[in-house]
Each structure stands twice: as C-alpha cells, then as structure tokens.
Amino acid sequence: MLSYSAYINGKDVEGVGWTYVVKASAYLRDGRGTFRMKRQLELGKHEGEIPDDVVGRVARCNAEHGRDAVRAARAASREFGRTPLAVRAKMLNDIHNAVLSRVEEFEELLVAEGHPRRLARWEISGVLRGCDPATIEWYGTQLHQTYDFQGRTVELVRKPDGVVCINPPQNAAGSNGGLGILALLAGNTLVVKAPRSSPLSVAWFYREIVVPVLEQYGAPAGTVNVISAGANEVLEGWLDDPDVDDVFFFGDSVAGLRLGEECVRRGKKPILELAGNDGFVVWRDADLDAAARALIESFYGSSQICMVPKYAVVHPAVADEFLATLIPLVEALRPGFPEDETTLLSPVLKTDKYFDFLSQARAAGAAVLCGGRRVDVHGEEAADGVFLQPTVIRVDGLADSRRLSAVREETFFPLLPVVVPGEGDPADDADLLDAVVEFLDDNEYGLRNSLWTGSREIADEVAASLRKGGMLKINDSHIGFTSYLSTHGGTGKTGGVYGEMNFVGLRTSHVQGISWGNGDPQPLDELVTR
C-alpha cells in the first residue's frame, strides 16, 4: 500500500489524519460495505489486515499545513527562479522521461481512482504531450527572446510570477494536477492541493516523478509542496496570503468565476480551468464514418470531462445518414469495471440535471434516439443503477435548440444533443455556414470546437471566422493531444474574461523587457532627430 505524508519544504510532514484510497471497482461490487470499511480505516477503528482493495493513503491536512506550504514556496521562490531556463527545460525533459518509464504504474493508480483504463491512457497521453521535447523547445522560444537593434541588445524575458497554488479537479486530479510542472518551467515554485476525494495520483506524481528530478538538479527545498485538504480549508487562505501570486483553479464556472473576481480584488492572478460546452460540426461533405467515431468521444467517462463534445450540429443534407452511423456506435458502449479494457463509461452520481434536461428536451419536441435509462455495472436496467445509458437526442432548428438547457449549458452526464438546422434556418449553404459559426460563437463557454468537412474552403472559412474557444479541431480527434498545443484553456465561462488557450508556463509568468545599451545615453530616437 502506498503511503504519502504531506510534503512541505522538502520534508515529510504529519497530517491530521489519513484519507484511504480504495479501488473504485470495490465500490461497484459492494458500495455500502466499501464505504464502511474506508470510514473505519480513517477513524482508526479497522480491525485485522487491510484489504487488498486499499491501494494507498494520503495525509489529510488543514489550513496550517496550507500556510506552511506557501511559506516554504515563497522561501524557495527567488533561488529557484534564478535557475537558468536551459536547466529548467532539462528538468522538464527528465520529468517527461520519468513518466514514460512508469506509464503502467500511473495508469493503475488512475484506474484505482475510478478512471476507465482507456480514459486513463488518454489522460496520461495529455501529460506526456504537454511536456514532450518539441513542446518544451517551443516554450523556450517564448520564455526568452533576444534581438539586436542599433548597437543595443534587446531581450524579452518572461519572469516567473512567484508562488503558484494549484487546485486540481476531483475528476482528473492526477493528470490536471500535473500541469504544475509547466509553472516550474517558467521558474515558479508550487503548492499543490490534492483533492480529498482522489489524492493518491497527485501525491504519487509529485513525490515519485517530480521531486526526484528536482533533487537531482539541486532545486531548493520548498520548490514543490504537496498537501491534501478540502477546498474550503485552503482556498480562502490562499486568497488572504500575501505570499501567493497565482491561483490555478479547476472547477465549475459559477464557483470559478467568483473565485477569479476575488483573486483580482485581493491582488492574485487567477488562472481558471472551468466548465466546457464544446460544439462539433459535421458538414455535408464530411467523412461521416470518421466523424461519428470522433463524436463517440463525447461519452468518455460518461461525459464527465469538460473537453469532450457536448453537442453536435449536423448539416441537414446528411443528418439522417450520419445519425444512422452514429447510433449503433453509441448503443455499443457499455458500462463496466474501470479495469476492463473496453469500458468507457463511469458512474454518474449526480443525475437530477440529466433527467431534468432530458424531460425539457422531450417536452420541446426533441426525439430521443437512444438511451435515457439508469443501468447497473452490467448494463442491466436498474432503478438504483449508478450508470446512465449514453443518450442521443435530435433537435431540429438552430434557434429553438439554443433554448434547451441540454444545448445551452454544460452537461456533465451522457446526454448528447444533435442539432439539425431546419425551418427558419438559411437554405443557402454559405448563409447556413455563417449561421453555424455564429451559433458556435454564441456559446457562453469556450473550450474546444470541432469541424468535419471534406472542403478546404469550408475549413478555412470556419477557421478564419470562429472567435470563441481555446482550440478548433478540424477533421481530427476532438480530445486528442498534439505537440505545441496546450492541453487546456478557453474563453468565456471556461477561462474567464482573460481566458485563452492555456499555456501554463506563459500564464504563470510575465514579460519583462531588457535593453543592453552601448554606454551612450540617447533619450531621443533618431527617427525624430534626423
């Protein structure tokens, strides 16, 4: 069994208790008994051997641990920030290689925390692409640039903001918490708060992967600090602490945007990764088979991922054919234990909105093409099932569809609206394309969008016209990761008023200009003196 204390100022620090992590599959087999066993362990009342389903424990921390972690990060900040960029880049390359060498171990931890195996592999691919050699080399071109100008040397240098505090989400704590390494690349020091519900993969990643690399390079104690606590115990302290420079927050849009306002009011830089409501467009000349396979990504983790497609807009000329291709693929998706190679679906614990949104859509005339019921881990219909059947609804008309919550809001459950333009929408293709782009840009969120088309002209038009979103994917996997592109980031309710593609190493730093003169001070430019 893995066991991690708090890690503050380069040392193991005792917590106020333990959070035990039990395999998610144990809850699916015997939820009540597993919860009871976990509770007894955390109260120190468990008798006998610890069951094999218990994979680890992480120290539970309080506000005082949070303050100590920030103080340690501040004490290390100036020294680590002076580490040459080339050395920090080598650190990131070594971290990348360390993850590569332990992919299977990382995968097993994510699976134990409840991530279906295929989903866990996708998450790890994001960690690896986010710090692969090509991406780190590109970061180097952005973090330090040098130019010669009229006898001067001009430098544009991104300086670290200082102390960056990270609050990763419960649904992807290990992979998203790992984004902090890019803040290290920029020269920042870190405080990482692992969520109480899934702390093990975060603790493992930093203690087993990141810290050994930092120690190898002689980074000062306090460069990375890892605690696990409830959000309310720590976040308010970060806002009040003058030693905190940036707050990197993952969560829902309501809480996140409110936190962003508080950060600005209290002199902190907010870096927000919030909800998503991604659009997916299928034009009349698209490869429908490939587009359908890409749209299936909507149901990864039962759609409880911000960056999967949340709705599709399909050209009316191919809508029927496309849906006939899509529906069998959706119906083939089955629930199962996360260890199963074929499982893509995860339990959905908060289902009220799913049934509310589905009822509203039905009442408005939407057609339910598949799904709509609770099922158990074996796929059998069950009133107390913790899974939901992947559900596809057809909604006709752009204007009418935007009135539906299932289209307008983020759906954190497997309900996919397919919008088909109809009466009241432009009949001419050029005008319809404009209307579809406007429809995407009318989205209050702004994470990703996808386009499937066989026409370069159509693709160019959408790429030039679409303004919202941190990323546009054209004839590509909606959720796949690519070198040079950040894995996260968006506009609107996704990233706040300053939201964009989130290059963490850039967002946690700021540009400083440096001019090396020739010893002859000339305040007036020759452009006005000649």
C-alpha positions in Angstrom: 0.0 0.0 0.0 1.3 3.4 -0.9 1.5 6.0 1.9 2.3 9.7 1.5 2.6 12.3 4.2 2.3 16.0 3.4 5.4 17.2 1.6 6.4 20.7 2.8 9.8 22.4 2.5 11.4 19.2 1.2 10.2 17.1 4.2 7.5 14.6 5.1 5.1 16.3 7.5 2.5 14.5 9.6 -1.1 15.4 8.8 -4.2 15.4 11.0 -5.4 12.0 9.7 -5.4 9.9 6.6 -7.5 9.6 3.5 -7.6 6.0 2.4 -8.0 5.3 -1.3 -9.9 2.2 -2.2 -10.3 0.7 -5.7 -13.3 2.1 -7.4 -14.3 -1.4 -8.5 -14.8 -2.3 -4.9 -17.5 0.3 -4.6 -19.2 -1.1 -7.7 -19.2 -4.6 -6.2 -20.2 -3.6 -2.7 -20.8 0.2 -2.2 -22.1 0.1 1.3 -19.5 -2.3 2.7 -16.7 -0.5 1.0 -17.7 2.9 2.3 -18.0 1.4 5.8 -14.5 -0.1 5.6 -13.0 3.1 4.4 -14.6 5.0 7.2 -13.4 2.6 9.8 -9.8 2.9 8.4 -10.0 6.7 8.6 -11.3 6.6 12.1 -8.6 4.2 13.2 -11.2 1.6 14.1 -10.5 -1.0 11.4 -9.5 -4.4 12.8 -7.4 -7.0 11.1 -5.5 -6.9 7.8 -6.0 -4.0 5.4 -7.8 -5.4 2.4 -6.1 -5.6 -1.0 -8.6 -3.2 -2.4 -7.0 -0.4 -0.4 -4.3 0.9 -2.7 -2.9 3.8 -0.6 -3.4 6.6 1.8 -2.6 10.3 1.8 -2.2 12.6 4.8 -5.1 14.8 5.5 -4.1 18.4 6.0 -5.6 21.6 7.4 -5.2 25.4 6.9 -2.0 25.5 8.9 -0.4 23.0 6.6 -1.5 25.2 3.7 0.1 28.3 5.3 3.4 26.4 5.9 3.4 25.1 2.3 3.0 28.7 1.0 5.8 30.0 3.2 8.1 27.2 2.0 7.3 28.0 -1.6 8.0 31.7 -1.0 11.3 31.0 0.7 12.4 28.9 -2.3 11.0 31.2 -5.0 13.9 33.6 -5.7 16.6 30.9 -5.7 14.6 28.6 -8.0 13.5 31.4 -10.2 17.2 32.2 -10.9 17.7 28.7 -12.2 18.7 29.1 -15.9 15.9 28.4 -18.4 18.0 25.7 -20.1 18.3 23.8 -16.8 14.6 24.1 -16.1 14.0 22.7 -19.6 16.2 19.8 -18.9 14.2 19.2 -15.7 11.0 19.0 -17.8 12.6 16.6 -20.2 13.7 14.4 -17.4 10.1 14.5 -15.9 8.8 13.6 -19.3 11.1 10.6 -19.5 10.3 9.6 -15.9 6.5 9.5 -16.7 7.3 7.5 -19.8 9.2 4.9 -17.8 6.3 4.5 -15.3 3.2 4.8 -17.6 1.8 1.4 -16.4 2.1 2.4 -12.7 0.5 5.8 -13.4 -2.3 4.0 -15.3 -3.1 1.6 -12.5 -3.4 4.5 -10.0 -5.9 6.3 -12.2 -7.8 3.1 -12.7 -7.9 2.5 -9.0 -9.3 6.0 -8.6 -12.1 5.1 -11.0 -10.9 6.2 -14.4 -11.7 3.6 -17.1 -8.5 2.2 -18.4 -8.8 3.7 -21.9 -9.6 7.1 -20.3 -6.6 6.8 -18.0 -4.3 6.2 -21.0 -5.8 9.2 -22.8 -5.1 11.4 -19.7 -1.5 10.2 -19.5 -1.0 11.0 -23.1 -2.0 14.5 -22.3 0.6 14.7 -19.6 3.3 13.4 -21.9 2.4 15.6 -24.9 2.1 18.6 -22.6 5.8 18.3 -21.7 7.3 16.5 -24.7 10.6 17.7 -26.2 9.0 19.6 -29.1 6.6 21.5 -26.8 9.3 22.3 -24.2 11.6 23.6 -27.0 8.7 25.8 -28.2 8.2 27.1 -24.7 11.9 28.1 -24.7 11.3 30.4 -27.7 8.5 32.1 -25.9 10.1 32.5 -22.5 13.3 34.2 -23.7 13.9 36.1 -26.9 16.9 38.2 -27.9 17.2 40.8 -30.7 20.0 43.2 -31.8 18.9 46.8 -32.6 21.1 49.8 -33.4 24.0 48.7 -31.2 21.8 47.5 -28.4 20.8 44.0 -27.4 17.1 43.8 -26.5 15.7 40.9 -24.5 12.1 39.9 -23.9 12.1 37.6 -20.9 9.2 36.0 -19.2 9.8 36.2 -15.5 8.1 33.9 -13.0 5.1 35.2 -11.1 6.5 33.6 -8.0 4.3 31.2 -5.9 1.6 29.3 -7.9 -1.0 27.4 -5.9 -2.9 24.7 -7.8 -6.3 23.3 -7.0 -6.8 20.3 -9.4 -10.3 18.9 -10.1 -11.7 15.7 -8.5 -12.5 14.1 -11.8 -8.9 14.3 -13.2 -6.7 15.2 -10.3 -3.6 13.3 -11.3 -3.3 14.4 -14.9 -4.5 18.0 -14.4 -2.6 18.5 -11.2 0.5 17.6 -13.3 0.1 20.8 -15.3 2.0 22.4 -12.4 5.3 21.2 -14.0 4.9 23.8 -16.7 4.7 26.5 -14.0 8.1 25.1 -12.8 9.4 25.5 -16.3 8.6 29.3 -16.0 10.6 29.4 -12.8 7.7 29.4 -10.3 7.5 27.4 -7.1 4.4 25.3 -6.3 1.8 24.5 -3.7 -0.4 21.6 -5.0 -3.6 20.8 -3.1 -4.7 17.3 -3.9 -8.5 16.8 -3.5 -9.6 14.7 -0.6 -11.7 12.5 -2.9 -8.8 11.5 -5.2 -5.5 12.5 -3.7 -3.3 9.4 -4.4 -2.4 10.0 -8.1 -1.5 13.7 -7.3 0.7 12.7 -4.4 2.3 9.9 -6.4 3.0 12.1 -9.4 4.8 14.8 -7.5 6.6 12.5 -4.9 7.6 9.8 -7.3 8.1 11.7 -10.6 8.7 15.4 -10.0 10.5 15.6 -6.6 13.3 13.1 -7.5 14.1 15.1 -10.6 14.2 18.4 -8.7 16.5 16.8 -6.1 18.8 15.6 -8.8 19.3 19.2 -10.0 19.7 20.6 -6.5 16.4 22.6 -6.5 15.9 24.3 -3.2 13.6 22.7 -0.6 10.1 24.2 -1.0 10.2 24.3 -4.7 7.3 21.9 -4.7 4.9 21.4 -1.8 2.0 18.8 -1.8 -0.9 18.8 0.6 -4.3 17.2 0.6 -7.3 19.1 2.1 -10.8 20.2 1.4 -11.0 23.2 -0.9 -12.6 25.5 1.7 -9.9 24.8 4.2 -7.2 26.1 1.9 -8.6 28.4 -0.8 -9.5 31.2 1.5 -6.1 31.1 3.0 -4.5 31.4 -0.4 -6.6 34.5 -1.2 -5.6 36.2 2.1 -1.9 35.2 1.9 0.4 37.9 0.5 2.9 35.2 -0.4 0.6 33.7 -3.0 0.9 35.2 -6.5 -1.2 32.9 -8.8 -4.2 30.7 -8.0 -4.7 27.9 -10.6 -8.2 26.7 -10.1 -10.1 23.8 -11.8 -13.9 23.6 -11.1 -17.3 24.6 -12.1 -17.9 28.0 -13.8 -20.1 29.5 -11.0 -17.5 28.9 -8.3 -14.6 29.5 -10.5 -15.6 32.9 -11.9 -16.5 34.0 -8.4 -13.0 32.9 -7.2 -11.5 34.8 -10.2 -13.1 38.0 -9.1 -11.9 37.5 -5.6 -8.3 36.8 -6.8 -8.3 40.1 -8.7 -9.8 42.0 -5.8 -7.1 40.6 -3.5 -4.2 41.1 -5.9 -3.8 37.5 -7.2 -3.6 36.3 -10.8 -6.4 33.8 -11.4 -5.8 31.0 -13.9 -9.1 29.3 -14.5 -10.0 25.9 -16.0 -13.7 25.7 -15.7 -16.7 24.1 -17.5 -17.0 23.4 -21.2 -19.8 23.1 -23.7 -17.9 22.0 -26.8 -19.5 22.1 -30.3 -19.0 19.5 -33.0 -19.9 20.4 -36.6 -20.5 17.9 -39.4 -20.8 19.5 -42.8 -22.4 17.9 -45.8 -19.1 16.8 -47.4 -17.6 15.2 -44.3 -16.4 11.7 -43.9 -19.4 10.5 -41.9 -17.8 7.3 -40.6 -14.8 9.1 -39.2 -16.9 12.0 -37.8 -19.1 9.5 -36.0 -16.1 7.8 -34.5 -14.8 11.2 -33.3 -18.2 12.1 -31.8 -18.2 9.0 -29.7 -15.5 10.8 -27.7 -18.5 12.7 -26.2 -19.1 9.7 -23.9 -15.6 9.2 -22.5 -16.1 9.0 -18.7 -19.9 9.3 -19.2 -19.3 12.8 -20.5 -17.9 13.9 -17.1 -15.0 15.6 -18.8 -15.0 19.3 -19.7 -13.3 18.9 -23.1 -15.4 16.3 -24.8 -18.1 17.2 -27.4 -21.3 18.3 -25.6 -23.5 18.9 -28.7 -23.3 18.4 -32.4 -24.6 20.5 -35.4 -25.1 18.3 -38.5 -25.8 19.6 -42.0 -29.5 18.6 -42.8 -28.4 17.0 -46.1 -26.5 14.3 -44.3 -28.2 14.3 -40.8 -30.2 11.1 -41.3 -27.2 9.2 -42.7 -24.9 10.5 -40.0 -27.3 9.5 -37.2 -27.8 6.1 -38.7 -24.0 5.7 -38.5 -23.7 7.2 -35.0 -26.4 5.5 -33.1 -25.1 1.9 -33.4 -21.7 3.1 -32.1 -23.4 4.7 -29.1 -25.5 1.7 -28.4 -22.4 -0.5 -28.3 -21.0 1.5 -25.4 -21.4 -0.5 -22.2 -20.7 0.2 -18.5 -18.2 -1.9 -16.7 -15.4 -2.0 -14.1 -12.7 0.5 -14.8 -10.1 -2.3 -15.1 -11.9 -3.6 -18.2 -10.1 -2.7 -21.5 -13.4 -2.0 -23.2 -15.1 0.2 -20.6 -15.5 3.9 -21.4 -18.4 4.8 -19.1 -18.1 6.0 -15.5 -20.7 6.1 -12.7 -22.8 9.3 -12.6 -23.6 10.2 -9.1 -25.4 13.5 -9.7 -28.3 12.7 -12.1 -31.0 15.2 -11.3 -30.0 17.5 -14.2 -29.7 14.7 -16.6 -33.4 13.7 -16.2 -34.5 17.4 -16.0 -32.7 18.3 -19.2 -34.0 15.2 -20.9 -37.6 15.9 -19.9 -37.3 19.5 -21.0 -36.0 18.4 -24.4 -38.7 15.8 -24.9 -41.4 18.4 -24.0 -39.9 20.8 -26.6 -40.2 18.1 -29.3 -36.7 16.6 -29.3 -36.6 13.0 -30.4 -34.8 10.5 -28.1 -32.8 8.3 -30.4 -31.2 6.0 -27.8 -30.5 5.8 -24.1 -32.4 7.5 -21.3 -32.3 5.0 -18.5 -30.3 4.1 -15.4 -28.3 0.9 -15.6 -26.1 -1.1 -13.3 -22.4 -2.0 -13.9 -23.5 -5.0 -16.1 -25.7 -2.7 -18.4 -29.0 -4.0 -17.0 -31.7 -1.5 -16.4 -31.9 -0.8 -12.6 -33.7 1.9 -10.6 -30.7 2.3 -8.4 -28.1 1.9 -11.1 -25.1 4.2 -10.9 -24.6 4.4 -14.6 -26.7 6.2 -17.3 -27.2 4.9 -20.8 -25.4 7.1 -23.3 -28.2 9.2 -24.7 -28.6 10.9 -28.1 -31.4 13.3 -28.9 -32.2 15.0 -32.2 -33.2 18.7 -32.0 -34.4 20.4 -35.2 -33.6 24.1 -35.8 -30.7 26.2 -34.6 -32.8 28.9 -32.9 -35.0 26.5 -31.0 -32.2 24.3 -29.9 -30.4 27.1 -28.0 -33.4 27.4 -25.7 -32.8 23.9 -24.4 -30.6 23.5 -21.3 -29.0 20.4 -22.9 -27.6 22.6 -25.7 -27.1 25.8 -23.9 -25.4 24.6 -20.7 -22.6 22.2 -19.9 -23.8 18.6 -19.5 -21.7 16.6 -17.1 -23.6 13.4 -18.0 -24.0 11.3 -21.1 -26.7 13.3 -23.0 -25.7 14.4 -26.5 -28.0 16.7 -28.5 -27.6 16.5 -32.2 -28.9 19.8 -33.7 -30.1 19.7 -37.3 -30.8 23.1 -39.0 -34.3 23.2 -40.3 -37.2 25.6 -40.9 -36.2 29.1 -40.1 -32.5 28.5 -40.8 -30.8 29.6 -44.0 -31.3 27.3 -47.0 -28.2 28.5 -48.9 -25.0 26.7 -47.7 -22.9 29.9 -47.5 -25.5 31.5 -45.3 -26.0 28.4 -43.3 -22.3 28.1 -42.6 -22.3 31.7 -41.3 -25.3 30.8 -39.1 -23.5 27.7 -37.7 -20.3 29.7 -36.9 -22.5 32.3 -35.2 -24.2 29.5 -33.3 -20.8 28.3 -32.0 -19.7 31.8 -31.1 -23.0 32.3 -29.2 -21.9 29.6 -26.8 -21.3 31.2 -23.3 -18.5 28.7 -22.8 -15.4 28.4 -25.0 -13.2 25.4 -24.6 -13.0 23.5 -27.9 -14.9 23.1 -31.1 -14.6 20.5 -33.9 -15.3 20.7 -37.6 -15.6 17.8 -40.0 -15.6 18.7 -43.7 -14.1 17.5 -47.0 -13.7 21.0 -48.2 -10.5 23.1 -47.5 -12.6 26.2 -48.4 -15.1 25.4 -45.7 -12.4 24.6 -43.2 -10.6 27.9 -44.0 -13.8 29.9 -43.6 -14.6 28.4 -40.2 -11.0 28.7 -39.0 -11.0 32.4 -40.0 -14.4 33.3 -38.7 -14.7 31.4 -35.4 -13.7 33.6 -32.5 -14.7 31.7 -29.3 -12.8 28.8 -27.9 -9.3 27.9 -26.9 -8.9 25.3 -29.7 -10.5 24.3 -33.0 -10.0 20.7 -34.3 -10.5 20.1 -38.0 -11.0 16.5 -39.2 -9.3 15.3 -36.0 -9.9 13.7 -32.7 -11.8 16.2 -30.6 -9.9 15.2 -27.4 -6.6 14.1 -28.8 -3.4 15.9 -27.7 -0.8 17.4 -30.0 2.7 18.7 -29.5 2.9 22.5 -29.5 -0.7 22.9 -28.5 -1.7 23.3 -24.8 -4.0 20.6 -23.5 -6.3 23.1 -21.8 -7.7 26.6 -22.0 -10.7 28.5 -23.3 -12.7 31.7 -23.4 -16.0 32.8 -21.8 -17.2 30.7 -18.9 -14.4 28.2 -19.5 -11.5 30.5 -18.7 -12.9 33.8 -17.6 -12.5 37.2 -19.2 -8.8 36.7 -19.8 -9.3 33.1 -20.9 -7.5 31.6 -24.0 -5.5 28.5 -24.8 -3.8 27.9 -21.5 -0.1 27.7 -21.9 0.6 27.3 -18.2 4.3 28.3 -18.5 3.2 31.6 -20.1 0.1 32.2 -18.0 2.2 31.9 -14.8 4.8 34.4 -15.9 5.0 37.9 -17.2 7.1 39.7 -19.8 10.0 41.9 -18.8 11.9 43.9 -21.4 15.7 44.4 -21.0 17.7 46.8 -23.1 21.5 46.5 -23.1 22.9 49.9 -24.2 26.2 50.9 -25.6 27.1 53.3 -22.8 26.0 56.4 -24.7 22.6 57.6 -23.3 20.4 59.0 -26.1 16.8 59.6 -24.9 15.6 60.8 -28.3 15.2 58.4 -31.1 17.0 59.1 -34.4 13.6 58.9 -36.1 12.7 62.3 -34.7 16.2 63.9 -34.6 17.5 63.4 -38.1 
